Amino acid sequence: MEKFNSEDLLFTKYHIRTDLALESHQAVIEQEGPPELPGVTVHTEEEEGITLTRIAVENDLGARLMGKAPGNYSTIQADGLREHNRDVHEKTAQLLAKEIEWFFEQSEVSAEDTVLVVGLGNWNATPDSLGPKVLENLMVTRHLLEMSPPELRRGLRPVAALAPGVLGLTGIETGEIILGVVERIGAKVVICIDALASRSVDRLCSTIQLSDTGIHPGAGVGNRRLAINRETLGIPVIAIGVPTVVHAVTIITDALNLMEGGQARDQAQGQPGRTQFKIDPQALLGKEPPSAPPAGQQPPLDRRQLLGQVLDPYFGSMIVTPKEIDLLIDEVADVVTGALNIAFHEGVSYDEVFKYLS
């Protein structure tokens, strides 16, 4: 799962954990207030229930504010992905394919370059099995095209696929496996598919993020591994991720924010007795607690104390996923696979792709 080192600042300041650049941007705007962040540009398009947001982190200042490495991030939000709406699935796949092609253009990847698609994650853990599932219906062609003359390729790109598993299953760093394969087959670009963590349950399996900044396997659950990016592999790395889990610490933080907001409304309406918990609003906002309370009064709990009491002994590590995650993973994997097949192979029509995935 994806993460940039500066993302720790988001948790330290706002008690939020997310792998989505869109949510990082929204969190900073909500907490700090400026309509725009220096070093960050945002462009949004909407069409028929699908929202596309492109965020460009242009420099180190923007990276520090966002907690994301400098680069391009595209987020596709389609609530219909969770509603088992086939039409929305196909429209989302078409839009995702166009975004993949746009990232290829930005990375100067040509139509003849070999692509290595890596399905990251653990196929034995459903919320983390997105990567391997995407590869199940991927059109893998490298072995067929090596011996074929150009006139018989008919718009097919050489594509190889790899599901390296996780360190706990193989004893080998995922980045080391990918580096060895890239050097051996001469791949020109790597596409990594991985499960992400979101700050909102509404985004689970309904949001797809693309980025050209690479990926850190396991970072979303607190495991720091060898990075998979242009610096380590020497070629462009495009990451495609779908949020499948939410950190419990984020859910509780959002609940506390709502409680604090309700407490303020009650006081404004002259109904101070409706809120049952004595919580310091300044602490809820992540600010330093005020001076010691007058004698005889119990000091209010700060945010970190509350989170520690609720989540102990799993503070900071517990994650939550929907109960229907099996079906959601299968459907969003088909969307990602269809988009990859469309983007990779000019000779394959959109209708043909989904005929074989249905």
N, C-alpha and C positions, 0 to 999 in steps of 0.2 A: 504494500500500500504506500501511496505516494506521500513524500514530505520533504520540505526544505528546512534546513537547520534553524532559520530565523522564525519558523512557525512556533517554536517554543514561546516566543514573545506573545503570541495570541493567547496561549493558555495562561501565561503569567499575568498578563494585563486583564484579559476578559474571561478567562476560564472557559475557553471554547476550543474544541479540537475539530478540525475539518481538513480534508484534502482538496476541497474545491476552491479554486481561486475566486469564483463568484461569491461564495459565502465569506471568504476572508475579506474581500473588498466591502461587502455589506456590513460585516461586523465592525470594521474600522470606521466606516461612515456613521453607523449607529452610535458608536461610543464616543467618537471624537467630534463629529458634527460637520466637517467640511463637505461641501457637495462634490468636490473633486480632490484626488490625491496627487501630489506632485510626483512625476515620473510614472504615472499610470494613466492609460487611456482606455475608455470603455465605449463599445459600439453595440447596440442592441437592435435586432430585427425580429418581427413577429409575423407569423402566418398560420392561420387555421389551427389554433391550439398548440402551436410549437413556437418556442422562443429560443432564438440563437443570440448568445452574448459573446463577443470577442473582447478579451482583456489583454492589453499589451503592457507588460512590466518592462519599462524602457531603461532603467538604470538601477544602481545600488540603493538609492534613496527609496524608490518605489518598492524594491525588494524587501527592505527593512520594514516599511510600513505594512506591506501585504503579508509578509512571511512566506513569500514565494520567490523562487529564483527568477532572474530576468529572462524574459521570453514571451511567447504567445500562448494564450489559453483560450480555448473555445468551449462554451458550455451550451448544450442542447437540452432544453427542458420541455418535456411532453408528458403531461399527466395521464394521457391515454395509454402510455406504456404499461401502467399498472391496472388499467381497466380492461385488458385483454381485447383491445380494439385493433383488429387486423389492419384497417385502413391507416390508423395512426402509426402502427408499426412500420408499414411500408413507406409512408411519407417521411418518417424519422430516418429510416435507413437511407433513403435518397439524399436527404439533407446531410446526413453523416458522411456519405460517400463524397459529396461535394466538398465538405470540410477536409477530408483526408487528401483529396486532390489539391486543395489550396495549400495544405501543409507541405505536400510534395513540391509544389511550385516554390514555396518559400525556402525549402531546403535544397532546391535545384536537383531533384531526383528525376531522372529521365524515364521514359516508358520502357526502356530495355534493361534498366537496372534491377538486379536481384534483390528481392525483399525477404527478410527473415522476420516472421511473425512469431512472437514468443508469448505463450499463454502462461502468465505467472499465477501462482497460487497453489493451494492444496486441494486436489480433487476429492479428498476424504472429508473436507469440511465445506458444507454447502455454501455458506456465504462467501467463501474464498475460492470457489470453484469456477468462477466466471471465465478466467483465462483458458484453462483446459477445455471447457465446454465450447468456447468460440472456435477452437481448432477442429472440432468434430466434423463440421460441414464446410470447412474452408477448402477452396479449390487450390490444392497444392500441385504445382506444375513444373518445378525446376527439373525433376528427374525425367519428365517427358520432353522438355524442350531442349535439353542438352544435346540430344542426338537428332533433333529435327531441323530441317532447313528452314530459313526465315519465311518462305512462302507458305509453309504449313502451320505456322504458329497462329495465324488469324487473330491477331490482337491480344494474344495471351502473354502475360508477364511471367518471368521465372519467379516462383514463390516457394519458399521453404518454411516449414513450421516446426516449432520446438516447444514441448511442455516440460521444463526442467525440474518441476517439483519444487519443494522447499528444502532449506538447509537441514531441517530435522529429519527429512526422509532420505536425503542423498549424502549428507556430510560434506557437500561441496557448495561453495558460494554460488548463487545463481549467476552473478555477474561473471564469475570465472568460466562457467559453462558457456554462457553466451559469447564471451570474448573468444574462446577457443573455436566455436562453430563459425563465427564471423570471419575469423582469419582463415579457416579451412575452406569455406565455400565462396569467399570473396563477396559477401553481401555488401550492398551499397547503402542500405538503410535498414534499421530495426524498428519494428512496431511492437510495443509491449502492451498487452492487455492485462488489466489488473482490477481487483476490487478495491474500492475506496471507502473512506469514512465520511459521513456528512454530519452537519450540526442540526439537521431537520429531518424528521421522519417522513415528511412529505416528499423529500427528494429521493428516497430509497427506491432504486430500480426505475426511476422516472427521469433521471438526469444522466447525461453522458458528457464527459469532459475529455478534450484533446489538448495536448500540450507538446511543445518541442524542447522541453527542459529536462527530459529524462525521468527516471523513476528510482526510488529507493525501496527495494522489496522489504516488506515487513515493517516499514516505518509507521504505518497507520496503527499498529498494535504495539508500538513502543520498541520494536527491534531495529537497530541500526545495522544495515548491511552495506556491502559494496555497491556504490551507485552504478546505475546503468544509464549512461549519458554519452554525449559526444566526446567529453574529455576522457572517459575510460575506454571507449570503443573506437574512437577515431572516425566515426561516421555519424550521420544524423540519427537521432532516436526520437520517435514519436510515441507518446504514451496515450493510450485510450483507457479510461477508467469509468466505472459505474459504482456509485455509492450503494453498498449493501448493508452497512451497519452504522449505528449511531453510538457514540460513547455515552455511557450513563452519566458521566460527569457533566456533559453538555446538556442533557435533558433536564437534570436537576437544576443546573444554572439557569436555564430558560424559565423553569417553574418558579425559581426564586425571584427572577426579574418580574414575572407576572404578579407574584405576590406583593412585591415592593410597589409595583404600579397600582395594585388594588388598594394597598394601605394608604398611599398618597391620595387616591380618589376618595376613600372613606373619610379621611381627615378634612379634605376640601368640602365634603358634603355635610360635615358636622356629625359623622357617625363613627366615632373612634373605636367603638366596642365590637365592630364586626370582624376585624382581623384578630385572630387568636394567637399569632406568633409574634414575639417581640424580636424584631429583626432590625438592625441598623441599616437604613437606606444607603448611607455612605459606604458601608462594608459591602453591600450588595453590588454597588457600582465598582467594586474593586479598589476603592480608595482607602486611605489610612483611617483607622477608627478614631473617633474623637477622643478628647481627654477623658480621664477616669470619671465615671458617673458619681453623683453625690452619694454620701454615706447612706447606707440602707437600701440602695437600689442595685438590682442585679445587672451587670453589664450585658449588653446585647451580644449575641453570637455573631462573629464575622463569617463571611462566606466560606472561607477555608475550613473553619471549625464545623460548620453545618454539613458541608460536603463530606468531610472526614467521618462524621458520626453516621451519616446515612449509608455511605458506601464501604465503610470499614468492614472486613479487612481487604477489600478489593479496590480501594480508592485509586481512581485514575486508570484502572485497567479493564473494568467491566464494559462490555459492549452489548448492544441490543440489535436484534434483527427481526423482521416480520415473520409470523408463523407460516405464511404461504411462500416463503423464500424459495422453495424448490421450483414452483411453477414460475415465479418471477424471474429467477436466474435463467431458466430454459428459454423464456420468451425474449428477454433482453439479449441473451447470447445469440439468438437467431437474427435479431436486428443488427447487431454488430457484425456478425458473419456475413450477412447479406450486403451490408455497406462495404466491407472489405473486398468482397468478390466483385462488386460493381466498380469500385475505385481501381482495383488492380488490373482488370481485364477489359479492354475496350471492345473486344469481340464478343463479350457476354452481355446479353440484354437484361434489363431489369426484370422482365417477366420470367425469363428462364431461371434467374437466381431464386426467386421466391416460389417457383413451382417445385423446386427440389427441396426447399426448406419447409414447405407446408406439410 
